[in-house]
């Protein structure tokens, strides 16, 4: 059975990772959260006081970073490892979210991450979510999905997620962070967030997780049929 590459791009907190994870499980594919890689790089820069406005310092710092996804049977997830440390939990913090888009806009950072992402897709059979996966990382992917949802719904979803970990967080902070990230992500010079011309649009403001999975599976089946020529 031939395998395909599925890319899921879209705005912050519109449920890309939920869909990507479920889709990968159903198809027995590997799920890769490209945003986690940018978050881990950001964490490294923050912890090591890297001046990311200095390209030479950025290049030097990237040489010290090793990223890897490790499967955790307890959570049934592939978790982000930064130089051998599991950082899956800490990279979701708002402190990281506040800086990640600035750092993800740096050319050297993107080249570093994209090279690794492409390697992970060599054998196909992956679902990768992010901002530039269908446009830059895998422009020839067999199935591309672009996700969106109403702003208020996205803010509410992310607030609930973060509030569980930190009850001191405010809705306003979360809203500001999403707006800022979406602005930087879609206006940056290198690989801005945009819908690929051949991406299928999925607005999940008013549909359930089950419904969106069903739809994506129909698309995946169609792409697989095309790929195997039947
Ligand atoms: O979960 P959420 O959609 O809020 O964000 P994420 O996927 O964890 O990505 C965090 C940030 O990394 C984004 O806001 C982008 O700035 C950056 N990113 C990127 O530039 N390119 C990607 N392929 C994935 C993430």
Boltz pocket constraint, residues with backbone or C-beta under 6 A from the ligand:
constraints:
  - pocket:
      binder: B
      contacts: [[A, 10], [A, 11], [A, 12], [A, 13], [A, 14], [A, 16], [A, 34], [A, 35], [A, 36], [A, 38], [A, 39], [A, 100], [A, 101], [A, 102], [A, 104], [A, 105], [A, 129], [A, 130], [A, 131], [A, 132], [A, 133], [A, 181], [A, 182], [A, 185], [A, 191]]
      max_distance: 6.0
